[in-house]
Amino acid sequence: MLMSQNLTALKLRKNHQMNKTVNAALIGFGWWGKNLAKAIETSGSHIQFTMIVSKELDDAQEYAKEHQITLSDQYEDALSNPNITAIVLATPHSLHAEQIIAAAKSGKHIFCEKPLALTHHDAERAIKACEDNSVILAVGQNKRFWPSMVKLRQVVASGILGEVMHIEGHYSNEHSTKFFSEWRDKPTESPAGGLTGTGIHIIDAIVNIAGNATEVSAHVASFRTGKDPRDATSVNVRFANGISAYFAMVRATPIFWRVHVFGDQGSIEAIGETECILRQNGGQMERYTFPPADSIKLELEAFADAIASNNSTPYPISTLEMNRTIALFEAVVKSVNEQSIVKVSP
């Protein structure tokens, strides 16, 4: 009887924690910051923005007033605010590592838009700061939450493909044309063509399946530079377990997503957000279609749930995967710059 009462009390406490809304500060209110804010406007969200920090205060003024959100142009205001539990970063890539470290030292949980960092060393520093200060670190790789990719991972995990041998990926879109910001045009912020905009999502997808990459060869074919670029990046990768992969991205062309995993008994192909095709030896083929999902809201809710559950419901992208993703990312950039085959940091 006593054990039953204890279990009931534990469940009630856990439910209370899970139902508690996380107060967060949104840092950066550009194109993507606005998308993050919009994703959790609906009632019932487990996370809410109670502060916006932006260098362009005029741009955020109307939104902050409409939604009764505190507005500041100083990051320190969010870090020192005792009512802020979490920091959501939608800032230029080069700022991420130091902003994560500062937030961790302030005891704030962190959701950081991709890429987590621009170098493997900075990614390791950011991850260690979060571990040392016992705060949760999440990265904004929203394609992980697409229904097509959820199904792809389920099929791979089931073993129905047999031994996985090869992965192909492609992600291109027109965002470099439609949503231009001056900082995104800098090679120091957006190296290797579309790597930070689109390719990083493919890296996350293949690292999740194949694990630790060991070697990479990459190339950018550039047709036009400047605020409306035209280029194509292609990448070949080897993994420690013997799996091979290649992926590509084009700026700018109509949006296209494809991840295809090949095993010796079958393959699974995710096309766009909502479609998968399973092919098995002997000619069997199944096509799956799913209703669309708000992947941005889902990733923010997953972050909030990890906080509310004290990480008993962990964010679905581990820090090990974050580390491996940036190690491969950095190697791609180095390969492009040096025009050579590059070893990936272990």
C-alpha atoms as a printed R data frame, in Angstrom:
    type eleno elety resid chain resno      x      y       z
1   ATOM     1    CA   MET     A     1  0.000  0.000   0.000
2   ATOM     2    CA   LEU     A     2  2.800  2.390   0.981
3   ATOM     3    CA   MET     A     3  4.705  1.590  -2.229
4   ATOM     4    CA   SER     A     4  1.556  2.302  -4.280
5   ATOM     5    CA   GLN     A     5  1.104  5.667  -2.535
6   ATOM     6    CA   ASN     A     6  4.753  6.571  -3.172
7   ATOM     7    CA   LEU     A     7  4.434  5.698  -6.869
8   ATOM     8    CA   THR     A     8  1.278  7.795  -7.143
9   ATOM     9    CA   ALA     A     9  2.984 10.756  -5.476
10  ATOM    10    CA   LEU     A    10  5.966 10.379  -7.800
11  ATOM    11    CA   LYS     A    11  3.694 10.378 -10.854
12  ATOM    12    CA   LEU     A    12  1.852 13.467  -9.605
13  ATOM    13    CA   ARG     A    13  5.130 15.324  -9.049
14  ATOM    14    CA   LYS     A    14  6.364 14.319 -12.510
15  ATOM    15    CA   ASN     A    15  3.093 15.394 -14.148
16  ATOM    16    CA   HIS     A    16  3.297 18.717 -12.337
17  ATOM    17    CA   GLN     A    17  6.845 19.227 -13.600
18  ATOM    18    CA   MET     A    18  5.905 18.265 -17.170
19  ATOM    19    CA   ASN     A    19  2.961 20.690 -17.145
20  ATOM    20    CA   LYS     A    20  5.069 23.595 -15.917
21  ATOM    21    CA   THR     A    21  5.784 26.167 -18.646
22  ATOM    22    CA   VAL     A    22  9.438 27.049 -19.214
23  ATOM    23    CA   ASN     A    23 10.171 30.787 -19.318
24  ATOM    24    CA   ALA     A    24 12.763 31.489 -22.007
25  ATOM    25    CA   ALA     A    25 14.603 34.437 -23.492
26  ATOM    26    CA   LEU     A    26 14.858 34.553 -27.289
27  ATOM    27    CA   ILE     A    27 18.226 35.958 -28.330
28  ATOM    28    CA   GLY     A    28 18.087 37.319 -31.869
29  ATOM    29    CA   PHE     A    29 14.943 38.440 -33.688
30  ATOM    30    CA   GLY     A    30 15.899 38.138 -37.327
31  ATOM    31    CA   TRP     A    31 14.207 35.893 -39.884
32  ATOM    32    CA   TRP     A    32 14.729 32.675 -37.936
33  ATOM    33    CA   GLY     A    33 14.162 34.215 -34.526
34  ATOM    34    CA   LYS     A    34 10.732 35.311 -35.728
35  ATOM    35    CA   ASN     A    35 10.025 31.736 -36.885
36  ATOM    36    CA   LEU     A    36 10.913 30.402 -33.447
37  ATOM    37    CA   ALA     A    37  8.661 32.951 -31.759
38  ATOM    38    CA   LYS     A    38  5.754 32.208 -34.075
39  ATOM    39    CA   ALA     A    39  6.049 28.441 -33.527
40  ATOM    40    CA   ILE     A    40  5.077 28.663 -29.848
41  ATOM    41    CA   GLU     A    41  2.455 31.401 -29.988
42  ATOM    42    CA   THR     A    42 -0.381 28.888 -29.741
43  ATOM    43    CA   SER     A    43 -1.815 28.023 -26.344
44  ATOM    44    CA   GLY     A    44 -0.671 24.855 -24.635
45  ATOM    45    CA   SER     A    45  3.026 25.239 -25.414
46  ATOM    46    CA   HIS     A    46  5.394 23.993 -22.707
47  ATOM    47    CA   ILE     A    47  7.730 26.908 -23.377
48  ATOM    48    CA   GLN     A    48  7.095 30.643 -23.679
49  ATOM    49    CA   PHE     A    49  9.244 33.634 -24.517
50  ATOM    50    CA   THR     A    50  9.089 36.234 -21.757
51  ATOM    51    CA   MET     A    51 12.069 38.230 -23.041
52  ATOM    52    CA   ILE     A    52 13.526 39.083 -26.452
53  ATOM    53    CA   VAL     A    53 17.089 40.337 -26.801
54  ATOM    54    CA   SER     A    54 17.827 42.026 -30.119
55  ATOM    55    CA   LYS     A    55 20.264 44.607 -31.449
56  ATOM    56    CA   GLU     A    56 17.453 45.883 -33.692
57  ATOM    57    CA   LEU     A    57 15.003 47.014 -31.023
58  ATOM    58    CA   ASP     A    58 12.723 48.845 -33.447
59  ATOM    59    CA   ASP     A    59 12.174 45.626 -35.406
60  ATOM    60    CA   ALA     A    60 11.073 43.756 -32.283
61  ATOM    61    CA   GLN     A    61  9.122 46.567 -30.595
62  ATOM    62    CA   GLU     A    62  5.687 45.826 -32.053
63  ATOM    63    CA   TYR     A    63  5.903 42.066 -31.478
64  ATOM    64    CA   ALA     A    64  7.107 42.488 -27.877
65  ATOM    65    CA   LYS     A    65  4.280 44.899 -27.087
66  ATOM    66    CA   GLU     A    66  1.617 42.703 -28.695
67  ATOM    67    CA   HIS     A    67  2.734 39.621 -26.761
68  ATOM    68    CA   GLN     A    68  3.688 41.419 -23.522
69  ATOM    69    CA   ILE     A    69  7.330 40.389 -23.768
70  ATOM    70    CA   THR     A    70 10.216 42.256 -22.124
71  ATOM    71    CA   LEU     A    71 12.600 43.722 -24.684
72  ATOM    72    CA   SER     A    72 16.324 44.378 -24.282
73  ATOM    73    CA   ASP     A    73 19.419 44.890 -26.402
74  ATOM    74    CA   GLN     A    74 21.741 43.355 -23.787
75  ATOM    75    CA   TYR     A    75 22.369 39.593 -23.505
76  ATOM    76    CA   GLU     A    76 23.403 40.053 -19.889
77  ATOM    77    CA   ASP     A    77 19.843 41.133 -19.024
78  ATOM    78    CA   ALA     A    78 18.599 37.664 -19.932
79  ATOM    79    CA   LEU     A    79 21.433 35.883 -18.115
80  ATOM    80    CA   SER     A    80 20.909 37.840 -14.885
81  ATOM    81    CA   ASN     A    81 17.108 37.554 -14.864
82  ATOM    82    CA   PRO     A    82 16.094 34.987 -12.192
83  ATOM    83    CA   ASN     A    83 12.736 34.415 -13.911
84  ATOM    84    CA   ILE     A    84 14.409 33.173 -17.096
85  ATOM    85    CA   THR     A    85 15.006 29.417 -17.052
86  ATOM    86    CA   ALA     A    86 16.245 28.936 -20.613
87  ATOM    87    CA   ILE     A    87 18.055 30.737 -23.414
88  ATOM    88    CA   VAL     A    88 17.124 30.224 -27.075
89  ATOM    89    CA   LEU     A    89 19.864 31.389 -29.447
90  ATOM    90    CA   ALA     A    90 19.039 32.596 -32.962
91  ATOM    91    CA   THR     A    91 22.197 34.619 -33.420
92  ATOM    92    CA   PRO     A    92 25.085 34.653 -35.928
93  ATOM    93    CA   HIS     A    93 26.957 31.356 -35.967
94  ATOM    94    CA   SER     A    94 30.271 32.729 -34.720
95  ATOM    95    CA   LEU     A    95 28.628 33.916 -31.474
96  ATOM    96    CA   HIS     A    96 27.133 30.569 -30.472
97  ATOM    97    CA   ALA     A    97 29.969 28.999 -28.490
98  ATOM    98    CA   GLU     A    98 30.654 31.982 -26.222
99  ATOM    99    CA   GLN     A    99 26.931 32.649 -25.732
100 ATOM   100    CA   ILE     A   100 26.352 29.001 -24.763
101 ATOM   101    CA   ILE     A   101 29.231 29.080 -22.290
102 ATOM   102    CA   ALA     A   102 27.977 32.326 -20.716
103 ATOM   103    CA   ALA     A   103 24.447 30.924 -20.388
104 ATOM   104    CA   ALA     A   104 25.694 27.672 -18.857
105 ATOM   105    CA   LYS     A   105 27.731 29.569 -16.263
106 ATOM   106    CA   SER     A   106 24.565 31.528 -15.435
107 ATOM   107    CA   GLY     A   107 22.674 28.286 -14.831
108 ATOM   108    CA   LYS     A   108 20.415 28.652 -17.863
109 ATOM   109    CA   HIS     A   109 19.436 25.752 -20.120
110 ATOM   110    CA   ILE     A   110 20.296 26.410 -23.769
111 ATOM   111    CA   PHE     A   111 18.635 25.768 -27.112
112 ATOM   112    CA   CYS     A   112 21.007 26.828 -29.886
113 ATOM   113    CA   GLU     A   113 20.101 27.083 -33.542
114 ATOM   114    CA   LYS     A   114 22.338 25.100 -35.894
115 ATOM   115    CA   PRO     A   115 25.221 25.007 -36.308
116 ATOM   116    CA   LEU     A   116 26.134 24.563 -32.657
117 ATOM   117    CA   ALA     A   117 29.561 26.043 -33.435
118 ATOM   118    CA   LEU     A   118 31.830 26.631 -36.405
119 ATOM   119    CA   THR     A   119 34.751 24.575 -35.071
120 ATOM   120    CA   HIS     A   120 35.041 21.248 -33.285
121 ATOM   121    CA   HIS     A   121 37.078 22.876 -30.498
122 ATOM   122    CA   ASP     A   122 34.332 25.426 -29.827
123 ATOM   123    CA   ALA     A   123 31.661 22.707 -29.867
124 ATOM   124    CA   GLU     A   124 33.603 20.734 -27.269
125 ATOM   125    CA   ARG     A   125 34.020 23.839 -25.101
126 ATOM   126    CA   ALA     A   126 30.287 24.604 -25.275
127 ATOM   127    CA   ILE     A   127 29.275 21.027 -24.477
128 ATOM   128    CA   LYS     A   128 31.715 20.825 -21.546
129 ATOM   129    CA   ALA     A   129 30.407 24.098 -20.087
130 ATOM   130    CA   CYS     A   130 26.876 22.695 -20.096
131 ATOM   131    CA   GLU     A   131 28.013 19.436 -18.515
132 ATOM   132    CA   ASP     A   132 30.070 21.230 -15.856
133 ATOM   133    CA   ASN     A   133 27.102 23.427 -14.906
134 ATOM   134    CA   SER     A   134 24.453 20.666 -15.153
135 ATOM   135    CA   VAL     A   135 22.315 22.454 -17.723
136 ATOM   136    CA   ILE     A   136 20.586 20.977 -20.748
137 ATOM   137    CA   LEU     A   137 21.948 21.737 -24.216
138 ATOM   138    CA   ALA     A   138 19.710 21.343 -27.273
139 ATOM   139    CA   VAL     A   139 20.482 22.132 -30.897
140 ATOM   140    CA   GLY     A   140 17.959 23.332 -33.463
141 ATOM   141    CA   GLN     A   141 18.037 20.620 -36.119
142 ATOM   142    CA   ASN     A   142 14.316 20.702 -36.849
143 ATOM   143    CA   LYS     A   143 14.498 18.217 -39.756
144 ATOM   144    CA   ARG     A   144 14.983 15.519 -37.114
145 ATOM   145    CA   PHE     A   145 11.310 16.048 -36.309
146 ATOM   146    CA   TRP     A   146  9.972 15.738 -39.861
147 ATOM   147    CA   PRO     A   147  7.595 12.738 -40.113
148 ATOM   148    CA   SER     A   148  9.589 11.341 -43.046
149 ATOM   149    CA   MET     A   149 12.793 11.322 -40.990
150 ATOM   150    CA   VAL     A   150 11.081  9.810 -37.945
151 ATOM   151    CA   LYS     A   151  9.901  6.942 -40.145
152 ATOM   152    CA   LEU     A   152 13.322  6.561 -41.789
153 ATOM   153    CA   ARG     A   153 15.023  6.167 -38.403
154 ATOM   154    CA   GLN     A   154 12.391  3.668 -37.264
155 ATOM   155    CA   VAL     A   155 12.967  1.524 -40.356
156 ATOM   156    CA   VAL     A   156 16.764  1.644 -39.975
157 ATOM   157    CA   ALA     A   157 16.494  0.717 -36.275
158 ATOM   158    CA   SER     A   158 14.193 -2.222 -37.071
159 ATOM   159    CA   GLY     A   159 16.984 -4.034 -38.917
160 ATOM   160    CA   ILE     A   160 14.808 -4.727 -41.954
161 ATOM   161    CA   LEU     A   161 17.425 -3.166 -44.256
162 ATOM   162    CA   GLY     A   162 20.057 -5.680 -43.160
163 ATOM   163    CA   GLU     A   163 23.582 -4.310 -42.894
164 ATOM   164    CA   VAL     A   164 23.644 -0.574 -43.654
165 ATOM   165    CA   MET     A   165 26.352  0.149 -46.219
166 ATOM   166    CA   HIS     A   166 25.731  3.565 -47.744
167 ATOM   167    CA   ILE     A   167 23.785  6.833 -47.235
168 ATOM   168    CA   GLU     A   168 22.939  9.569 -49.736
169 ATOM   169    CA   GLY     A   169 21.553 13.007 -48.970
170 ATOM   170    CA   HIS     A   170 20.567 16.257 -50.618
171 ATOM   171    CA   TYR     A   171 19.066 19.448 -49.258
172 ATOM   172    CA   SER     A   172 18.701 22.611 -51.315
173 ATOM   173    CA   ASN     A   173 16.446 25.652 -51.129
174 ATOM   174    CA   GLU     A   174 16.037 29.293 -52.118
175 ATOM   175    CA   HIS     A   175 16.507 30.767 -48.647
176 ATOM   176    CA   SER     A   176 19.840 32.386 -49.487
177 ATOM   177    CA   THR     A   177 17.912 34.510 -51.994
178 ATOM   178    CA   LYS     A   178 14.700 35.074 -50.036
179 ATOM   179    CA   PHE     A   179 16.055 35.670 -46.531
180 ATOM   180    CA   PHE     A   180 19.362 37.457 -46.975
181 ATOM   181    CA   SER     A   181 21.234 39.033 -44.061
182 ATOM   182    CA   GLU     A   182 24.599 40.746 -44.395
183 ATOM   183    CA   TRP     A   183 26.256 38.478 -41.829
184 ATOM   184    CA   ARG     A   184 25.157 35.357 -43.723
185 ATOM   185    CA   ASP     A   185 27.214 36.485 -46.728
186 ATOM   186    CA   LYS     A   186 30.506 36.327 -44.836
187 ATOM   187    CA   PRO     A   187 32.679 33.231 -45.470
188 ATOM   188    CA   THR     A   188 33.572 33.292 -41.770
189 ATOM   189    CA   GLU     A   189 29.877 32.868 -40.871
190 ATOM   190    CA   SER     A   190 28.682 30.700 -43.766
191 ATOM   191    CA   PRO     A   191 31.594 28.659 -45.133
192 ATOM   192    CA   ALA     A   192 31.503 25.986 -47.856
193 ATOM   193    CA   GLY     A   193 28.534 27.282 -49.825
194 ATOM   194    CA   GLY     A   194 25.217 26.177 -48.315
195 ATOM   195    CA   LEU     A   195 26.771 24.107 -45.530
196 ATOM   196    CA   THR     A   196 25.455 26.160 -42.589
197 ATOM   197    CA   GLY     A   197 22.035 26.693 -44.158
198 ATOM   198    CA   THR     A   198 21.144 23.262 -45.498
199 ATOM   199    CA   GLY     A   199 24.064 20.830 -45.461
200 ATOM   200    CA   ILE     A   200 24.287 20.825 -41.658
201 ATOM   201    CA   HIS     A   201 20.866 19.130 -41.565
202 ATOM   202    CA   ILE     A   202 22.120 16.309 -43.785
203 ATOM   203    CA   ILE     A   203 25.243 15.950 -41.644
204 ATOM   204    CA   ASP     A   204 23.039 15.600 -38.561
205 ATOM   205    CA   ALA     A   205 20.916 12.969 -40.309
206 ATOM   206    CA   ILE     A   206 23.812 10.781 -41.457
207 ATOM   207    CA   VAL     A   207 25.779 11.099 -38.204
208 ATOM   208    CA   ASN     A   208 22.672  9.926 -36.338
209 ATOM   209    CA   ILE     A   209 22.680  6.766 -38.466
210 ATOM   210    CA   ALA     A   210 26.362  6.124 -39.232
211 ATOM   211    CA   GLY     A   211 28.126  7.496 -36.156
212 ATOM   212    CA   ASN     A   212 31.696  8.748 -36.205
213 ATOM   213    CA   ALA     A   213 33.061 10.027 -39.538
214 ATOM   214    CA   THR     A   214 36.770  9.516 -40.253
215 ATOM   215    CA   GLU     A   215 37.506 11.079 -43.648
216 ATOM   216    CA   VAL     A   216 35.930 13.630 -45.971
217 ATOM   217    CA   SER     A   217 36.434 15.106 -49.418
218 ATOM   218    CA   ALA     A   218 34.400 18.173 -50.420
219 ATOM   219    CA   HIS     A   219 34.153 20.672 -53.259
220 ATOM   220    CA   VAL     A   220 32.231 23.892 -53.990
221 ATOM   221    CA   ALA     A   221 31.381 24.890 -57.559
222 ATOM   222    CA   SER     A   222 30.647 28.626 -57.436
223 ATOM   223    CA   PHE     A   223 28.751 30.435 -60.184
224 ATOM   224    CA   ARG     A   224 28.061 33.768 -58.489
225 ATOM   225    CA   THR     A   225 29.064 35.328 -55.163
226 ATOM   226    CA   GLY     A   226 27.441 38.111 -53.156
227 ATOM   227    CA   LYS     A   227 24.085 38.543 -51.483
228 ATOM   228    CA   ASP     A   228 22.287 36.256 -53.961
229 ATOM   229    CA   PRO     A   229 24.805 33.404 -54.364
230 ATOM   230    CA   ARG     A   230 24.803 30.533 -56.823
231 ATOM   231    CA   ASP     A   231 26.895 27.544 -55.808
232 ATOM   232    CA   ALA     A   232 26.808 23.778 -55.401
233 ATOM   233    CA   THR     A   233 28.617 21.852 -52.660
234 ATOM   234    CA   SER     A   234 29.299 18.114 -52.886
235 ATOM   235    CA   VAL     A   235 30.728 15.955 -50.091
236 ATOM   236    CA   ASN     A   236 32.008 12.363 -49.817
237 ATOM   237    CA   VAL     A   237 32.390 10.807 -46.353
238 ATOM   238    CA   ARG     A   238 33.805  7.628 -44.829
239 ATOM   239    CA   PHE     A   239 32.743  6.417 -41.385
240 ATOM   240    CA   ALA     A   240 34.598  4.381 -38.765
241 ATOM   241    CA   ASN     A   241 32.182  1.458 -39.179
242 ATOM   242    CA   GLY     A   242 32.799  1.240 -42.926
243 ATOM   243    CA   ILE     A   243 29.639  3.028 -44.073
244 ATOM   244    CA   SER     A   244 30.115  5.437 -46.979
245 ATOM   245    CA   ALA     A   245 28.038  8.541 -47.686
246 ATOM   246    CA   TYR     A   246 27.759 11.442 -50.032
247 ATOM   247    CA   PHE     A   247 25.555 14.499 -49.945
248 ATOM   248    CA   ALA     A   248 25.081 17.793 -51.742
249 ATOM   249    CA   MET     A   249 23.400 21.206 -51.528
250 ATOM   250    CA   VAL     A   250 22.691 23.953 -54.057
251 ATOM   251    CA   ARG     A   251 22.148 27.687 -53.528
252 ATOM   252    CA   ALA     A   252 19.675 28.742 -54.786
253 ATOM   253    CA   THR     A   253 17.175 26.314 -56.292
254 ATOM   254    CA   PRO     A   254 13.645 25.155 -55.398
255 ATOM   255    CA   ILE     A   255 13.474 23.342 -52.071
256 ATOM   256    CA   PHE     A   256 14.381 19.667 -52.209
257 ATOM   257    CA   TRP     A   257 15.116 17.140 -49.424
258 ATOM   258    CA   ARG     A   258 16.220 13.562 -49.768
259 ATOM   259    CA   VAL     A   259 17.951 11.116 -47.412
260 ATOM   260    CA   HIS     A   260 18.398  7.548 -48.661
261 ATOM   261    CA   VAL     A   261 19.826  4.709 -46.537
262 ATOM   262    CA   PHE     A   262 20.970  1.543 -48.336
263 ATOM   263    CA   GLY     A   263 21.357 -1.872 -46.712
264 ATOM   264    CA   ASP     A   264 22.040 -5.313 -48.170
265 ATOM   265    CA   GLN     A   265 18.375 -6.295 -47.722
266 ATOM   266    CA   GLY     A   266 16.639 -3.050 -48.665
267 ATOM   267    CA   SER     A   267 16.656  0.735 -48.621
268 ATOM   268    CA   ILE     A   268 14.582  3.528 -47.105
269 ATOM   269    CA   GLU     A   269 14.278  6.925 -48.774
270 ATOM   270    CA   ALA     A   270 12.856 10.050 -47.133
271 ATOM   271    CA   ILE     A   271 11.626 12.616 -49.668
272 ATOM   272    CA   GLY     A   272 10.625 16.005 -48.331
273 ATOM   273    CA   GLU     A   273  8.861 16.335 -44.986
274 ATOM   274    CA   THR     A   274  6.115 13.764 -45.354
275 ATOM   275    CA   GLU     A   275  7.044 10.913 -47.701
276 ATOM   276    CA   CYS     A   276  9.085  7.701 -47.394
277 ATOM   277    CA   ILE     A   277  9.696  4.826 -49.792
278 ATOM   278    CA   LEU     A   278 10.811  1.415 -48.503
279 ATOM   279    CA   ARG     A   279 12.331 -0.942 -51.071
280 ATOM   280    CA   GLN     A   280 13.143 -4.541 -50.171
281 ATOM   281    CA   ASN     A   281 14.975 -7.289 -52.004
282 ATOM   282    CA   GLY     A   282 12.706 -9.199 -54.341
283 ATOM   283    CA   GLY     A   283 11.014 -6.075 -55.711
284 ATOM   284    CA   GLN     A   284  8.766 -5.228 -52.750
285 ATOM   285    CA   MET     A   285  8.067 -1.527 -52.356
286 ATOM   286    CA   GLU     A   286  5.969  0.432 -49.867
287 ATOM   287    CA   ARG     A   287  5.254  4.159 -49.968
288 ATOM   288    CA   TYR     A   288  4.366  6.012 -46.759
289 ATOM   289    CA   THR     A   289  2.832  9.473 -46.573
290 ATOM   290    CA   PHE     A   290  2.249 11.415 -43.377
291 ATOM   291    CA   PRO     A   291  0.485 14.640 -42.413
292 ATOM   292    CA   PRO     A   292  2.885 17.572 -41.974
293 ATOM   293    CA   ALA     A   293  4.118 18.518 -38.507
294 ATOM   294    CA   ASP     A   294  5.319 21.810 -37.031
295 ATOM   295    CA   SER     A   295  8.927 20.713 -36.624
296 ATOM   296    CA   ILE     A   296 10.055 24.002 -35.079
297 ATOM   297    CA   LYS     A   297  7.436 23.787 -32.359
298 ATOM   298    CA   LEU     A   298  8.235 20.102 -31.791
299 ATOM   299    CA   GLU     A   299 11.950 20.757 -31.216
300 ATOM   300    CA   LEU     A   300 11.215 23.584 -28.776
301 ATOM   301    CA   GLU     A   301  8.669 21.428 -26.941
302 ATOM   302    CA   ALA     A   302 11.233 18.591 -26.739
303 ATOM   303    CA   PHE     A   303 13.685 21.057 -25.182
304 ATOM   304    CA   ALA     A   304 11.070 22.202 -22.671
305 ATOM   305    CA   ASP     A   305 10.168 18.595 -21.804
306 ATOM   306    CA   ALA     A   306 13.827 17.779 -21.144
307 ATOM   307    CA   ILE     A   307 13.988 20.706 -18.723
308 ATOM   308    CA   ALA     A   308 10.680 19.946 -17.005
309 ATOM   309    CA   SER     A   309 11.550 16.256 -16.565
310 ATOM   310    CA   ASN     A   310 15.046 17.044 -15.270
311 ATOM   311    CA   ASN     A   311 16.358 15.265 -18.386
312 ATOM   312    CA   SER     A   312 14.562 11.978 -17.701
313 ATOM   313    CA   THR     A   313 12.975 12.720 -21.082
314 ATOM   314    CA   PRO     A   314 16.213 13.753 -22.819
315 ATOM   315    CA   TYR     A   315 16.398 15.944 -25.892
316 ATOM   316    CA   PRO     A   316 16.518 13.534 -28.864
317 ATOM   317    CA   ILE     A   317 19.886 14.782 -30.158
318 ATOM   318    CA   SER     A   318 22.666 13.755 -27.787
319 ATOM   319    CA   THR     A   319 25.723 15.892 -27.077
320 ATOM   320    CA   LEU     A   320 27.827 13.086 -28.586
321 ATOM   321    CA   GLU     A   321 25.946 13.516 -31.865
322 ATOM   322    CA   MET     A   322 26.324 17.302 -31.631
323 ATOM   323    CA   ASN     A   323 30.061 16.820 -31.170
324 ATOM   324    CA   ARG     A   324 30.363 14.435 -34.128
325 ATOM   325    CA   THR     A   325 28.243 16.694 -36.340
326 ATOM   326    CA   ILE     A   326 30.522 19.691 -35.831
327 ATOM   327    CA   ALA     A   327 33.651 17.539 -36.226
328 ATOM   328    CA   LEU     A   328 32.400 16.490 -39.668
329 ATOM   329    CA   PHE     A   329 31.202 20.026 -40.442
330 ATOM   330    CA   GLU     A   330 34.656 21.446 -39.695
331 ATOM   331    CA   ALA     A   331 36.336 18.768 -41.830
332 ATOM   332    CA   VAL     A   332 34.070 19.628 -44.791
333 ATOM   333    CA   VAL     A   333 35.053 23.306 -44.527
334 ATOM   334    CA   LYS     A   334 38.740 22.395 -44.306
335 ATOM   335    CA   SER     A   335 38.475 20.066 -47.303
336 ATOM   336    CA   VAL     A   336 36.822 22.795 -49.387
337 ATOM   337    CA   ASN     A   337 39.435 25.371 -48.396
338 ATOM   338    CA   GLU     A   338 42.426 23.085 -48.870
339 ATOM   339    CA   GLN     A   339 41.000 21.167 -51.851
340 ATOM   340    CA   SER     A   340 42.130 17.910 -50.268
341 ATOM   341    CA   ILE     A   341 40.987 14.801 -48.421
342 ATOM   342    CA   VAL     A   342 40.744 15.620 -44.704
343 ATOM   343    CA   LYS     A   343 40.737 13.440 -41.587
344 ATOM   344    CA   VAL     A   344 37.855 14.135 -39.217
345 ATOM   345    CA   SER     A   345 38.701 15.010 -35.602
346 ATOM   346    CA   PRO     A   346 38.054 11.991 -33.348
